Amino acid sequence: MQPKKNLDRTETVLGETCRWFDMMPNKADAGRLACLTKDGIALKDEISGRGMGVRRWTAIHLARRPVSLEEIKPAAELLEPQRWGIE
């Protein structure tokens, strides 16, 4: 997989500066451009493909806060081997 390509364009969305990247460089029949903050949050996205035109979206709200491990770890039962058919 090819790394994203910096397009040397910036924009301000919701008071945050983001930089435009070509997320699928050198692809002939599809593409994705994304405007990402320094920490990788996509504030704008443009997806295109053969026969589908261009689909665009822009973030309408952004909030940052500390997130505890308890909020993101999977439920305990998902880690039980029996749940996955492993005995």
TORPA-4810 file (N, C-alpha, C, O; in nm, 3 decimals):
<nodes>
NODE_1_0.085_-0.118_0.000_0.000_0.000_0.000_0.089_0.124_0.000_0.184_0.135_0.078_M
NODE_2_0.057_0.216_-0.087_0.136_0.336_-0.101_0.098_0.438_0.008_-0.020_0.451_0.041_Q
NODE_3_0.196_0.510_0.063_0.163_0.609_0.166_0.086_0.726_0.106_0.094_0.754_-0.014_P
NODE_4_0.012_0.795_0.193_-0.064_0.911_0.147_0.033_1.020_0.098_0.148_1.026_0.139_K
NODE_5_-0.018_1.105_0.007_0.064_1.209_-0.053_0.016_1.346_-0.005_-0.102_1.380_-0.021_K
NODE_6_0.106_1.423_0.053_0.075_1.557_0.099_0.051_1.647_-0.022_0.135_1.654_-0.112_N
NODE_7_-0.063_1.716_-0.026_-0.098_1.802_-0.138_-0.059_1.948_-0.114_-0.091_2.035_-0.196_L
NODE_8_0.009_1.976_-0.004_0.056_2.112_0.029_-0.055_2.216_0.030_-0.034_2.329_-0.014_D
NODE_9_-0.172_2.178_0.078_-0.286_2.270_0.095_-0.337_2.257_0.237_-0.345_2.146_0.290_R
NODE_10_-0.373_2.366_0.298_-0.434_2.361_0.430_-0.569_2.430_0.425_-0.600_2.505_0.333_T
NODE_11_-0.648_2.402_0.527_-0.781_2.461_0.537_-0.815_2.467_0.685_-0.758_2.393_0.765_E
NODE_12_-0.908_2.553_0.720_-0.954_2.561_0.858_-1.100_2.517_0.861_-1.185_2.571_0.791_T
NODE_13_-1.128_2.416_0.944_-1.262_2.363_0.960_-1.290_2.355_1.109_-1.212_2.296_1.183_V
NODE_14_-1.398_2.414_1.153_-1.437_2.414_1.294_-1.325_2.470_1.383_-1.306_2.424_1.496_L
NODE_15_-1.253_2.568_1.331_-1.145_2.630_1.408_-1.017_2.550_1.414_-0.921_2.590_1.481_G
NODE_16_-1.012_2.436_1.344_-0.895_2.348_1.341_-0.830_2.356_1.204_-0.899_2.357_1.102_E
NODE_17_-0.699_2.361_1.202_-0.627_2.357_1.075_-0.609_2.212_1.033_-0.570_2.128_1.113_T
NODE_18_-0.637_2.185_0.907_-0.614_2.051_0.854_-0.535_2.063_0.724_-0.539_2.166_0.657_C
NODE_19_-0.466_1.958_0.689_-0.383_1.953_0.569_-0.442_1.848_0.475_-0.479_1.739_0.518_R
NODE_20_-0.449_1.882_0.345_-0.505_1.791_0.246_-0.404_1.686_0.204_-0.287_1.716_0.180_W
NODE_21_-0.451_1.561_0.194_-0.370_1.449_0.150_-0.446_1.370_0.045_-0.568_1.358_0.050_F
NODE_22_-0.372_1.316_-0.051_-0.426_1.217_-0.145_-0.404_1.083_-0.077_-0.290_1.038_-0.063_D
NODE_23_-0.511_1.020_-0.036_-0.502_0.896_0.040_-0.481_0.774_-0.051_-0.445_0.667_-0.003_M
NODE_24_-0.502_0.792_-0.182_-0.487_0.682_-0.278_-0.409_0.730_-0.400_-0.462_0.729_-0.511_M
NODE_25_-0.283_0.773_-0.381_-0.209_0.826_-0.494_-0.187_0.722_-0.603_-0.174_0.602_-0.576_P
NODE_26_-0.182_0.771_-0.726_-0.154_0.687_-0.844_-0.261_0.583_-0.874_-0.231_0.481_-0.936_N
NODE_27_-0.383_0.606_-0.832_-0.495_0.519_-0.868_-0.571_0.583_-0.983_-0.600_0.703_-0.978_K
NODE_28_-0.602_0.506_-1.085_-0.662_0.563_-1.206_-0.814_0.573_-1.200_-0.870_0.666_-1.258_A
NODE_29_-0.882_0.482_-1.133_-1.028_0.481_-1.143_-1.099_0.509_-1.012_-1.221_0.496_-1.004_D
NODE_30_-1.026_0.548_-0.908_-1.086_0.582_-0.780_-0.992_0.675_-0.706_-0.872_0.680_-0.735_A
NODE_31_-1.046_0.749_-0.611_-0.961_0.838_-0.535_-1.023_0.877_-0.404_-1.145_0.866_-0.384_G
NODE_32_-0.938_0.921_-0.314_-0.986_0.972_-0.186_-0.891_1.082_-0.140_-0.771_1.060_-0.126_R
NODE_33_-0.947_1.199_-0.118_-0.873_1.310_-0.060_-0.928_1.333_0.079_-1.048_1.322_0.103_L
NODE_34_-0.839_1.365_0.172_-0.882_1.389_0.309_-0.805_1.506_0.367_-0.685_1.520_0.343_A
NODE_35_-0.875_1.590_0.442_-0.813_1.700_0.512_-0.800_1.656_0.658_-0.899_1.644_0.730_C
NODE_36_-0.675_1.632_0.700_-0.648_1.573_0.831_-0.583_1.672_0.927_-0.498_1.752_0.886_L
NODE_37_-0.623_1.667_1.053_-0.557_1.746_1.156_-0.420_1.685_1.185_-0.388_1.576_1.137_T
NODE_38_-0.339_1.755_1.264_-0.206_1.703_1.299_-0.213_1.565_1.364_-0.123_1.483_1.347_K
NODE_39_-0.322_1.539_1.438_-0.335_1.409_1.504_-0.418_1.310_1.424_-0.462_1.208_1.477_D
NODE_40_-0.442_1.339_1.294_-0.501_1.241_1.204_-0.651_1.236_1.196_-0.706_1.142_1.138_G
NODE_41_-0.720_1.334_1.251_-0.866_1.335_1.243_-0.908_1.395_1.108_-0.863_1.504_1.072_I
NODE_42_-0.992_1.324_1.035_-1.042_1.373_0.906_-1.154_1.473_0.929_-1.257_1.439_0.987_A
NODE_43_-1.135_1.596_0.883_-1.238_1.699_0.895_-1.315_1.717_0.765_-1.429_1.764_0.767_L
NODE_44_-1.253_1.680_0.653_-1.319_1.680_0.523_-1.272_1.557_0.449_-1.159_1.511_0.469_K
NODE_45_-1.358_1.504_0.364_-1.325_1.384_0.288_-1.393_1.392_0.153_-1.508_1.435_0.143_D
NODE_46_-1.322_1.352_0.049_-1.379_1.347_-0.086_-1.345_1.211_-0.145_-1.228_1.178_-0.161_E
NODE_47_-1.447_1.134_-0.178_-1.428_1.000_-0.233_-1.486_0.998_-0.373_-1.598_1.043_-0.396_I
NODE_48_-1.408_0.947_-0.467_-1.456_0.940_-0.605_-1.426_0.803_-0.663_-1.335_0.733_-0.618_S
NODE_49_-1.504_0.765_-0.761_-1.484_0.637_-0.826_-1.556_0.634_-0.959_-1.647_0.714_-0.984_G
NODE_50_-1.516_0.544_-1.042_-1.578_0.533_-1.173_-1.728_0.510_-1.159_-1.771_0.416_-1.091_R
NODE_51_-1.806_0.595_-1.222_-1.950_0.579_-1.221_-2.020_0.629_-1.096_-2.143_0.623_-1.090_G
NODE_52_-1.947_0.678_-0.997_-2.013_0.723_-0.874_-2.001_0.873_-0.850_-2.061_0.926_-0.756_M
NODE_53_-1.926_0.943_-0.934_-1.906_1.086_-0.913_-1.818_1.108_-0.791_-1.734_1.025_-0.758_G
NODE_54_-1.840_1.221_-0.725_-1.761_1.256_-0.606_-1.856_1.270_-0.488_-1.959_1.338_-0.497_V
NODE_55_-1.822_1.205_-0.380_-1.900_1.219_-0.256_-1.814_1.296_-0.157_-1.699_1.260_-0.131_R
NODE_56_-1.871_1.403_-0.102_-1.798_1.490_-0.011_-1.868_1.496_0.124_-1.991_1.496_0.131_R
NODE_57_-1.788_1.501_0.229_-1.846_1.528_0.360_-1.752_1.617_0.439_-1.631_1.618_0.418_W
NODE_58_-1.811_1.693_0.530_-1.737_1.785_0.617_-1.786_1.765_0.759_-1.907_1.756_0.783_T
NODE_59_-1.692_1.759_0.853_-1.729_1.745_0.994_-1.811_1.867_1.037_-1.783_1.979_0.995_A
NODE_60_-1.911_1.843_1.120_-1.993_1.953_1.170_-1.973_1.976_1.319_-2.023_2.073_1.375_I
NODE_61_-1.900_1.885_1.384_-1.873_1.900_1.527_-1.744_1.825_1.559_-1.719_1.718_1.504_H
NODE_62_-1.664_1.882_1.645_-1.540_1.817_1.688_-1.521_1.845_1.835_-1.530_1.959_1.878_L
NODE_63_-1.496_1.741_1.911_-1.469_1.757_2.054_-1.353_1.665_2.091_-1.346_1.550_2.047_A
NODE_64_-1.264_1.717_2.171_-1.152_1.636_2.220_-1.163_1.629_2.371_-1.201_1.725_2.438_R
NODE_65_-1.130_1.512_2.423_-1.129_1.494_2.568_-1.043_1.372_2.599_-1.023_1.288_2.512_R
NODE_66_-0.994_1.363_2.720_-0.921_1.241_2.757_-1.017_1.122_2.756_-1.131_1.133_2.799_P
NODE_67_-0.969_1.010_2.707_-1.049_0.888_2.702_-0.978_0.782_2.786_-0.860_0.754_2.767_V
NODE_68_-1.053_0.724_2.880_-0.993_0.622_2.967_-0.990_0.487_2.896_-1.068_0.463_2.803_S
NODE_69_-0.903_0.401_2.940_-0.894_0.266_2.885_-1.026_0.192_2.903_-1.063_0.111_2.818_L
NODE_70_-1.095_0.216_3.011_-1.223_0.151_3.037_-1.326_0.180_2.927_-1.411_0.096_2.898_E
NODE_71_-1.318_0.298_2.866_-1.413_0.335_2.761_-1.389_0.264_2.629_-1.482_0.249_2.549_E
NODE_72_-1.267_0.220_2.604_-1.236_0.164_2.472_-1.203_0.016_2.472_-1.198_-0.046_2.366_I
NODE_73_-1.181_-0.042_2.588_-1.148_-0.185_2.587_-1.273_-0.268_2.559_-1.383_-0.228_2.595_K
NODE_74_-1.256_-0.383_2.493_-1.373_-0.466_2.460_-1.436_-0.528_2.585_-1.372_-0.539_2.689_P
NODE_75_-1.561_-0.566_2.572_-1.631_-0.633_2.682_-1.556_-0.761_2.719_-1.503_-0.829_2.631_A
NODE_76_-1.553_-0.794_2.845_-1.478_-0.909_2.895_-1.518_-1.039_2.825_-1.432_-1.123_2.798_A
NODE_77_-1.646_-1.056_2.795_-1.689_-1.182_2.733_-1.631_-1.200_2.592_-1.620_-1.313_2.545_E
NODE_78_-1.594_-1.092_2.526_-1.533_-1.104_2.394_-1.393_-1.166_2.400_-1.342_-1.214_2.299_L
NODE_79_-1.333_-1.164_2.516_-1.199_-1.219_2.531_-1.200_-1.365_2.577_-1.094_-1.426_2.593_L
NODE_80_-1.318_-1.422_2.597_-1.328_-1.561_2.638_-1.311_-1.653_2.517_-1.383_-1.637_2.419_E
NODE_81_-1.219_-1.749_2.522_-1.194_-1.838_2.408_-1.319_-1.913_2.361_-1.334_-1.937_2.241_P
NODE_82_-1.408_-1.952_2.452_-1.528_-2.025_2.414_-1.616_-1.942_2.321_-1.684_-1.998_2.234_Q
NODE_83_-1.616_-1.814_2.336_-1.697_-1.725_2.252_-1.655_-1.737_2.105_-1.737_-1.714_2.016_R
NODE_84_-1.530_-1.771_2.080_-1.475_-1.781_1.944_-1.460_-1.924_1.898_-1.399_-1.951_1.795_W
NODE_85_-1.517_-2.016_1.976_-1.512_-2.157_1.937_-1.377_-2.221_1.965_-1.342_-2.323_1.905_G
NODE_86_-1.302_-2.162_2.055_-1.171_-2.218_2.092_-1.186_-2.285_2.226_-1.234_-2.224_2.322_I
NODE_87_-1.148_-2.408_2.233_-1.161_-2.484_2.360_-1.028_-2.506_2.423_-1.019_-2.567_2.530_E
</nodes>
